[in-house]
Amino acid sequence: MSNPPATATNPAPLPSHLDPSNYPQTTYLPSSNIHIELTYSPLTPQTNLSQIRSPHAGANVLFLGTTRDTFENKPVARLSYSSYAPLALRTLASIAQDAVGKYNLLGVSISHRLGEVGVGEESIAIAVSAGHRGAAWRAGEEVLELCKAKAEIWKMEEFVDGGAEWRANRDVNPQGNKVA
């Protein structure tokens, strides 16, 4: 038996990966101390830090990506993120696993918001721990750049004037300039 067609009074159900009631979705890899989260709720950076702390760590680095109020001189109202969560969780976990191996990290925590993220709110939190600060700094930045380049997460920039533009995170470099 099939579902009835969608109407104005009976909209089609959301696919499970777009339904906020199915979140947060998480992945935890205890052998590498990796924590991955996709959520529609505000991020809690203290949780990311607490997940990666270790008595063996000499450095804990936290990065918070926030919604800024302008893009290319256009006032931004908010960002809206969507994702294909099953694939994005795998991609984020793979990025974290690679960083653990490359930088000898003691933990990685990545949380990404979905849905609407207002100006000044965090859309991504990345925390890493390592024995020394150099490895932690380099790993944190590399994890961020790989998340932006590879994760199946897309954003719509909504402007104050009512316009909007879909972007892949990989469309902008670390300095905020559009990439061809």
N, C-alpha and C positions, 0 to 999 in steps of 0.2 A: 504494500500500500504506500503510495507516494504522499508527500506533504502537499497541502493545498497551495495554489499559487498565491504569491504575495499580493496584497492589496493595500490601499492607503490606511485602512483600519487594522489590517493584519500583516505587518511587514514581514519579509523573509527573515528567518533566524540568521544571526551572524555566524560565519564559520567559526569553529572553536578557537582558532588561533587569533581571532579578532575580538572575541568575547571577553571583556574585562573581568567577568565573574570567574573565569578560569585562571586567574593570576593571583599571586605571583607564580611564575614558573621558575624553577631552580634546578641547578645541577651542582652536585657536590662530589668532588673526587678526593677522598680522604688521604690516599697515598701521596698526593702532591699538595695537599692543603689548598685546593682550588674551590672557590665558591663563585657561582655564576647565577645571576638573577635578572629576569625581565619582569617589570612590574608597572602597574598603572598608578601606584601610590607614590607619594613623595619619598625620595631617597633618604636613608639615614647613614651618613658617612661614618659615624661612630661604630656602626655595626660592621662596615667594611674593614675598618681598622682593627676592631676586636677579633675578626676572623683570621687575620694574618699575623697577629702578634706572636712572638716566640722569644724565649729567653736566649736563643742563639742569634737573634737578629740585632745587628748594630744600627740598622736603618729600616724605618718604616716610612714609605712615601705614599701620600694620598693626593690624587688629582680629582678635581671636581669640574666638570664642564657645565657651564650655566648658560641660560638663554640671555643673550644681550638684547638691548633695546633698538638696535639698528643693524641693517645689513646693506652695504653699498648705498649709504645715506638715505635709506628708506626706513621709516619707523616700524619696528616689529611689534606686533601685539602678542604673539605666542608662537610656539612651535607645536606641531602635532606629529608624533612618531607612530609608525606602524611597523610590523615585523611579521615574518613567517617564523614564529617562535621555535618550532622543532629544529629547523635548520640553523637559526641564529644561535641557539644554545650550544649546538655542536661546534659551530664555528668559533664562538667565544671560548669554549673549553679547549679547543685545539690551539688557539692563540696563547692561552694561559699555559698549557702544557709545554709548548715550544719555549716560552719565556722561562719557565722553571728550569728546563734543561740547559738553555743557553747561558742564563745568568746565575744558576745555582740558587734560585729563590727558595725561600722558606714558606711562602704563601702568596697567593694571588686572589683578589676578590674583585669581580666586575659586576656592577649593577647598572642597568639601563632602564630609563623610564620609557613608557609607551603612552599613547594618548596625548592630551594637551599638557604642555609644560610652559608655564607663564614666564614672563621676563623676571630674571633674578633667581629662578628656580633651577635646580640641578637636573640635567638630563642624563649624565653619566657620572659614575664614581668608580675609580680604579684605585685599589690599594695593593702595594707589593711590599714584601719584606725580604731582606737579604742580610748577609753577614756584614756587608760594608756599603757605604752610601753610594759609591760610584756605580755599582751594579744595580742598586735600587733605582737611582735616577734614570739610568739608561733603559732599564727594563720598563719602568712606568711609562716613559714616553713612547717606547716601541710598542708596548701593548695598546696604548691609546691609538697610535697611528694605524696599527693593524686592525683594530676594531672598526675604525672609520673606513678603512679601505676594503675590508672583507665581510663584515657582519651584514646579514640580511635584515638591515634596519634602515628605514627610509623616513625622511622628514619633510613636512610641508611647512614652509615658512609663511605665516599669515601676517599680513601687514595691516597697520592701523587704517589705511585707506580702503580696506576691504579686499585688496588683491591678495593672491597667494601664489607660491611657486614650490613645486615638488623638487627635492634635491636628494641625491645620494650623498652620504657623508663624504665620499671620496671626491666630490666635485670642488672641494675647497682645500687648499694646502694649509700647513701649520701656521702660516702668517695670515690666513684669512682671505687669500686671493683665489679667484676662480681658476680651476685647472681646465685646460682645453680638452 
